[in-house]
Amino acid sequence: MKYYLIAGEASGDLHGANLMKALKAEDSQAEFRYFGGDKMQAEGGNLVKHYADMAFMGFTEVLLNLRTILKNMKACKADVLAYQPDVLVLIDFPGFNLKIAEFAKQHGIKVCYYISPKVWAWNQKRVLKIKRIVDYMFCILPFEVDFYKEWGMKVDYVGNPLLDEISQFVPNDDFRAEHQLGDQPIVALLPGSRKQEIERLLPVMLSVVDQFKNYQFVIAAAPTFSAAYYQQFIGNSKVTLVFSQTYHLLHHAHAAIVASGTATLETALFNVPQVVVYKGGAISIAIARLLVKIRFISLVNLIVDRKIVTELIQEECNPQKVASELSQIVEGKGREQMLEGYVHLHQLMGEAGASEKVAKLIVGYLR
């Protein structure tokens, strides 16, 4: 069968690649065309557009880049129509993907949605539209099944795809030596993969380096940026850059400062105590605070439905607060409490195998 996949961010590229691998195991005739990234490209098929040209964060940023977004959307619709896939598989990225889903439905193309839009966070009535334009929804957070049920929509809970990726991870014992890292405990800095979040968050993360003399700081750098790009923020600070090896870094990390997003969950699944940080544009944040109706922003806290990791958002994301929270998790009671909370998280997350479940369901539904 012919599959058209759309992933608009680094995390979607990761999950898309694992899904493609699983689809090939279920369907020996599988053909792929997609919007995605390097990981999906490594699985074969045809990459139409890289997510690096698509990821815009926040209300203001979307408005400023609206022309580019609309251009990408128009190109995507034309390409989907020309390819005539047996199924369109949309991975997260709701602002873009829900519009493509509506278009596909109008043209009689089956629509599968993997990783539900966060409709439970704000404007819950969007579920009514999703019921109309999405044929099959595959959820990765346990509480989403009951949420959709309340709106009269049956969905499939498949577990979380991060567990798939982590289960395949093989530690590199030479990681420290290869990156000239000494014996000091490592504090990992994960500032995200998008330009806006790196530029807002990395300077705050780096501001605490000099206060922790007994630790070495290592940045998980995104492959879409150069070392020179990061160096403008690092300056003379004693910080190491590591590209495309986030899991190896987390495996060796003692603690971390992490941009809110998928990385917070990955960090927790590696049992690394963390401080979660987030900064958006002033207008974007003001709008979000009016619309968003959830208690937490980090996936760790959302899944367990209580505070496990500290979230420093907007004004609270400052050097003093970050240093204070980091000091509490590098040793002592704060560290122990967070690690205990992670035990509960692991229990709720369950086992690996999300990609295989989704692949089986997609092929089964289509046949």
C-alpha positions as CSV (number, residue, x, y, z in Angstrom):
1,M,0.0,0.0,0.0
2,K,1.0,3.6,-0.5
3,Y,1.4,5.7,2.7
4,Y,1.7,9.5,2.9
5,L,3.1,10.6,6.3
6,I,3.3,14.1,7.7
7,A,5.6,15.0,10.6
8,G,6.5,18.6,11.2
9,E,8.9,18.4,14.1
10,A,12.0,16.5,15.4
11,S,9.8,14.3,17.7
12,G,7.4,13.5,14.8
13,D,10.4,12.5,12.6
14,L,11.5,10.1,15.3
15,H,8.0,8.5,15.7
16,G,7.5,8.5,12.0
17,A,10.7,6.6,11.4
18,N,9.7,3.9,13.9
19,L,6.2,3.7,12.4
20,M,7.6,3.3,8.9
21,K,9.9,0.5,10.1
22,A,6.9,-1.2,11.7
23,L,4.7,-0.7,8.6
24,K,7.3,-2.4,6.4
25,A,7.2,-5.4,8.7
26,E,3.4,-5.6,8.4
27,D,3.1,-4.7,4.7
28,S,5.9,-5.9,2.4
29,Q,4.5,-3.7,-0.4
30,A,4.7,-0.5,1.6
31,E,5.6,2.6,-0.3
32,F,6.3,5.9,1.5
33,R,6.1,9.6,0.7
34,Y,6.3,12.1,3.5
35,F,7.0,15.5,5.1
36,G,9.6,14.6,7.8
37,G,13.3,14.5,8.6
38,D,16.5,12.6,8.6
39,K,15.3,9.7,10.6
40,M,12.3,9.0,8.3
41,Q,14.6,9.5,5.3
42,A,16.8,6.7,6.6
43,E,13.9,4.3,6.4
44,G,13.5,4.9,2.7
45,G,10.7,6.4,0.5
46,N,10.6,10.0,-0.7
47,L,11.1,13.0,1.5
48,V,9.2,15.9,0.1
49,K,9.9,18.6,2.7
50,H,12.1,18.7,5.8
51,Y,10.6,19.6,9.2
52,A,13.3,22.2,9.7
53,D,11.4,24.4,7.2
54,M,8.1,24.0,8.9
55,A,8.4,24.2,12.7
56,F,7.1,27.6,14.1
57,M,6.4,27.9,17.8
58,G,3.7,30.1,19.4
59,F,0.8,32.3,18.2
60,T,3.0,35.3,17.3
61,E,5.6,33.2,15.4
62,V,2.9,31.5,13.4
63,L,1.5,34.8,12.4
64,L,4.9,36.2,11.4
65,N,5.6,33.1,9.2
66,L,2.1,32.7,7.9
67,R,3.1,33.1,4.3
68,T,5.6,30.3,4.5
69,I,3.1,28.0,6.4
70,L,0.4,28.6,3.8
71,K,2.9,28.0,1.0
72,N,3.9,24.6,2.6
73,M,0.3,23.7,3.1
74,K,-0.6,24.4,-0.5
75,A,2.3,22.3,-1.7
76,C,1.4,19.5,0.6
77,K,-2.2,19.3,-0.6
78,A,-1.1,19.2,-4.2
79,D,1.5,16.5,-3.5
80,V,-1.0,14.3,-1.6
81,L,-3.5,14.6,-4.4
82,A,-0.9,13.8,-7.0
83,Y,0.4,10.8,-5.0
84,Q,-3.1,9.4,-4.3
85,P,-2.1,7.3,-1.2
86,D,-4.1,4.5,0.3
87,V,-3.9,6.3,3.6
88,L,-2.7,9.6,5.0
89,V,-0.9,9.2,8.3
90,L,-0.6,12.4,10.3
91,I,1.8,12.6,13.2
92,D,1.1,15.2,15.9
93,F,1.7,18.8,14.4
94,P,-2.0,19.7,14.7
95,G,-2.1,23.3,13.4
96,F,-0.9,22.0,10.0
97,N,-2.1,18.4,10.0
98,L,-5.8,19.0,10.9
99,K,-6.1,21.2,7.8
100,I,-4.5,18.5,5.6
101,A,-6.9,16.0,7.2
102,E,-9.9,18.0,6.2
103,F,-8.6,18.3,2.7
104,A,-7.9,14.6,2.4
105,K,-11.3,13.7,3.7
106,Q,-12.9,15.9,1.1
107,H,-11.0,14.0,-1.6
108,G,-11.9,10.5,-0.3
109,I,-8.5,9.7,1.2
110,K,-8.5,7.7,4.5
111,V,-7.0,9.6,7.4
112,C,-5.1,8.1,10.4
113,Y,-3.9,10.4,13.1
114,Y,-1.0,9.2,15.3
115,I,-0.4,11.2,18.5
116,S,-3.6,13.1,19.3
117,P,-3.7,16.9,19.1
118,K,-3.9,18.2,22.7
119,V,-7.6,19.1,22.4
120,W,-8.0,18.3,26.1
121,A,-5.9,21.4,26.9
122,W,-8.0,24.1,25.2
123,N,-11.0,24.5,22.9
124,Q,-12.3,21.0,23.5
125,K,-15.0,21.4,21.0
126,R,-12.4,20.7,18.3
127,V,-13.1,17.1,19.0
128,L,-16.3,17.5,16.9
129,K,-14.3,18.4,13.9
130,I,-11.7,15.6,14.5
131,K,-14.6,13.1,14.6
132,R,-15.7,14.4,11.2
133,I,-12.3,14.4,9.4
134,V,-10.2,11.7,11.1
135,D,-11.1,8.0,10.4
136,Y,-8.8,6.5,13.1
137,M,-7.1,8.2,16.0
138,F,-4.2,6.6,17.9
139,C,-3.5,8.1,21.3
140,I,-0.2,7.8,23.3
141,L,-1.4,9.3,26.7
142,P,-3.6,7.0,28.8
143,F,-6.1,9.7,29.9
144,E,-6.9,10.6,26.3
145,V,-9.1,7.5,25.8
146,D,-11.6,8.6,28.4
147,F,-11.5,12.2,27.2
148,Y,-12.5,11.2,23.7
149,K,-15.1,8.8,25.0
150,E,-16.8,11.7,26.7
151,W,-17.2,13.3,23.3
152,G,-18.5,10.1,21.8
153,M,-15.4,9.2,19.8
154,K,-13.7,5.8,19.9
155,V,-9.9,5.9,19.8
156,D,-7.1,3.4,20.2
157,Y,-4.6,3.7,23.0
158,V,-1.3,2.4,21.7
159,G,1.2,3.2,24.5
160,N,4.0,5.8,24.0
161,P,6.4,5.6,21.1
162,L,9.2,7.0,23.1
163,L,9.4,3.7,24.8
164,D,10.1,2.1,21.4
165,E,13.0,4.3,20.8
166,I,14.5,4.0,24.3
167,S,14.1,0.2,24.2
168,Q,16.4,0.2,21.1
169,F,19.0,2.4,22.6
170,V,22.4,0.8,23.1
171,P,24.7,2.8,25.5
172,N,28.1,3.9,24.3
173,D,30.7,3.2,27.0
174,D,33.2,5.5,25.2
175,F,30.9,8.5,25.1
176,R,32.8,10.5,27.7
177,A,36.2,9.8,26.1
178,E,34.9,10.5,22.6
179,H,33.7,14.0,23.7
180,Q,36.6,14.7,26.0
181,L,34.3,14.7,29.1
182,G,36.0,14.2,32.4
183,D,34.8,12.3,35.5
184,Q,32.7,15.2,36.9
185,P,29.0,14.6,37.0
186,I,27.2,15.9,33.8
187,V,24.4,18.4,33.7
188,A,22.7,18.0,30.4
189,L,21.2,21.1,28.7
190,L,18.3,20.4,26.3
191,P,17.2,23.7,24.8
192,G,15.0,22.2,22.1
193,S,15.4,21.9,18.3
194,R,13.6,25.1,17.2
195,K,15.4,28.4,16.7
196,Q,12.9,30.4,18.8
197,E,13.2,28.2,21.8
198,I,17.0,27.8,21.6
199,E,17.4,31.6,21.5
200,R,15.1,32.2,24.4
201,L,16.1,29.3,26.7
202,L,19.8,28.6,26.1
203,P,21.1,31.9,27.5
204,V,19.2,31.2,30.7
205,M,20.5,27.7,30.9
206,L,24.1,28.8,30.4
207,S,23.7,31.6,33.0
208,V,24.0,29.0,35.9
209,V,27.1,27.2,34.7
210,D,29.6,29.2,36.8
211,Q,27.6,28.4,40.0
212,F,28.2,24.7,39.7
213,K,31.9,24.3,39.7
214,N,31.8,20.6,40.5
215,Y,29.7,19.7,37.4
216,Q,30.3,19.8,33.7
217,F,27.6,21.1,31.4
218,V,26.9,19.5,28.0
219,I,24.4,20.8,25.4
220,A,22.3,18.4,23.4
221,A,22.7,20.2,20.1
222,A,20.2,19.8,17.2
223,P,21.8,18.7,13.9
224,T,19.9,21.4,12.0
225,F,22.2,24.0,13.5
226,S,26.0,24.5,13.3
227,A,28.5,24.6,16.2
228,A,29.1,28.2,15.3
229,Y,25.4,29.0,15.9
230,Y,25.6,27.5,19.4
231,Q,29.0,29.2,20.1
232,Q,27.5,32.7,19.9
233,F,25.5,31.8,23.1
234,I,28.3,29.8,24.8
235,G,31.0,32.5,24.5
236,N,33.8,31.7,27.0
237,S,31.7,29.4,29.2
238,K,33.2,25.9,29.7
239,V,30.4,24.0,28.0
240,T,30.6,21.0,25.6
241,L,28.5,20.6,22.5
242,V,27.2,17.1,21.5
243,F,25.2,16.7,18.3
244,S,22.5,14.1,17.6
245,Q,23.4,12.0,20.7
246,T,20.7,13.1,23.2
247,Y,20.1,9.6,24.5
248,H,23.8,8.9,25.1
249,L,24.0,12.2,26.9
250,L,21.0,11.4,29.1
251,H,22.3,8.0,29.8
252,H,25.4,9.6,31.3
253,A,23.7,12.7,32.8
254,H,23.4,13.3,36.6
255,A,20.8,16.1,36.1
256,A,19.3,18.2,33.3
257,I,17.7,21.5,32.4
258,V,15.1,20.8,29.7
259,A,12.9,22.8,27.3
260,S,9.2,21.9,27.8
261,G,8.2,19.3,25.3
262,T,8.8,15.7,24.4
263,A,12.3,15.9,25.9
264,T,11.0,16.3,29.4
265,L,9.4,12.8,29.1
266,E,12.5,11.3,27.5
267,T,14.7,12.8,30.4
268,A,12.3,11.2,33.0
269,L,12.3,7.8,31.2
270,F,16.1,7.9,31.5
271,N,15.7,8.6,35.3
272,V,17.5,12.0,35.1
273,P,16.2,14.6,37.6
274,Q,15.4,17.8,35.7
275,V,14.3,21.4,35.8
276,V,11.7,22.1,33.0
277,V,11.9,25.6,31.4
278,Y,9.7,27.4,28.9
279,K,9.7,30.9,27.4
280,G,7.4,32.1,24.7
281,G,6.7,35.4,23.0
282,A,4.8,37.8,25.4
283,I,1.7,37.9,23.2
284,S,1.7,34.1,22.6
285,I,2.0,33.4,26.4
286,A,-0.8,35.9,27.2
287,I,-3.1,34.2,24.7
288,A,-2.2,30.8,25.9
289,R,-2.9,31.7,29.5
290,L,-6.4,32.8,28.5
291,L,-7.1,29.6,26.5
292,V,-5.2,26.7,28.0
293,K,-7.0,24.9,30.8
294,I,-4.4,22.5,32.1
295,R,-2.5,22.5,35.4
296,F,0.9,21.6,34.0
297,I,2.9,22.0,30.8
298,S,5.4,19.1,31.1
299,L,4.3,15.7,29.9
300,V,5.8,14.1,33.1
301,N,3.4,16.0,35.4
302,L,0.5,15.7,33.0
303,I,0.7,11.9,32.8
304,V,1.0,11.4,36.5
305,D,-1.5,14.3,37.2
306,R,0.6,15.8,39.9
307,K,3.8,17.8,40.3
308,I,6.9,15.7,40.0
309,V,9.2,18.1,38.0
310,T,9.4,21.8,38.6
311,E,8.2,24.0,35.7
312,L,9.7,27.4,35.3
313,I,7.6,29.3,32.8
314,Q,8.1,32.8,31.4
315,E,9.0,35.2,34.2
316,E,10.0,32.3,36.5
317,C,12.4,31.1,33.8
318,N,15.3,33.2,35.1
319,P,18.9,32.6,36.2
320,Q,18.1,32.7,39.9
321,K,15.2,30.3,39.8
322,V,16.9,27.9,37.5
323,A,20.0,27.8,39.7
324,S,17.9,27.3,42.8
325,E,15.9,24.4,41.4
326,L,19.0,22.8,39.9
327,S,20.8,22.9,43.2
328,Q,17.9,20.9,44.8
329,I,18.1,18.0,42.3
330,V,21.8,17.5,41.9
331,E,21.8,16.0,45.4
332,G,19.7,15.5,48.5
333,K,16.0,15.2,49.2
334,G,14.7,17.0,46.1
335,R,16.6,14.5,43.9
336,E,15.2,11.5,45.8
337,Q,11.6,12.7,45.6
338,M,11.9,13.2,41.9
339,L,13.3,9.8,41.3
340,E,10.5,8.3,43.4
341,G,8.0,10.2,41.2
342,Y,9.6,8.7,38.1
343,V,8.8,5.2,39.4
344,H,5.1,6.0,39.2
345,L,5.5,7.5,35.7
346,H,7.2,4.3,34.5
347,Q,4.2,2.2,35.8
348,L,1.7,4.4,34.0
349,M,3.7,4.4,30.7
350,G,3.7,0.6,30.4
351,E,5.8,-1.3,27.9
352,A,7.3,-0.6,24.5
353,G,5.6,-1.5,21.2
354,A,3.5,1.5,20.2
355,S,4.8,1.6,16.7
356,E,4.0,-2.0,16.1
357,K,0.5,-1.6,17.5
358,V,-0.2,1.4,15.3
359,A,1.2,-0.4,12.2
360,K,-1.0,-3.5,12.9
361,L,-4.1,-1.3,13.4
362,I,-3.5,0.8,10.3
363,V,-3.0,-2.2,8.0
364,G,-5.9,-4.1,9.7
365,Y,-8.3,-1.2,9.3
366,L,-7.3,-0.7,5.6
367,R,-7.7,-4.3,4.8
